[in-house]
Amino acid sequence: MSSVELYESLIAEVCELDRANLIERLAHFTGNVRLDFTEEFLARCDNEKLRHLLLAAEWRSRCKR
């Protein structure tokens, strides 16, 4: 699979998540990128920002493998 196909697949995966799952994935992110968001910060973010943060973290983590 090409990097473009992988990225598109990741975008589709992240876009399907609801707010609760976005927050859960960010709060308990296990990739090789360290995230340190407070629950309060995540609760104040809109869904698009949560998606952006998760997409960036997932992509960066997968590129570092």
C-alpha positions, 0 to 999 in steps of 0.5 A, spaced: 500 500 500 502 506 498 503 512 503 497 516 500 493 510 500 495 509 508 494 516 509 487 516 506 485 510 510 487 513 516 483 519 515 477 515 513 478 511 520 479 518 524 473 521 521 468 515 523 470 516 530 465 519 534 467 525 540 467 520 545 472 515 541 476 521 539 477 523 546 479 516 548 484 515 543 487 521 544 487 520 552 490 513 552 494 514 545 499 508 545 504 510 539 511 512 539 509 520 540 508 522 547 501 526 548 500 529 554 493 532 554 489 534 560 481 532 560 479 539 560 483 541 554 480 535 550 473 537 553 474 544 550 476 542 543 471 541 538 471 535 534 475 537 528 480 539 532 480 532 536 480 529 529 486 533 527 490 532 533 489 524 533 490 524 525 497 528 526 499 523 532 497 517 528 501 519 522 507 521 525 507 515 530 506 511 523 512 514 519 517 513 525 516 506 525 
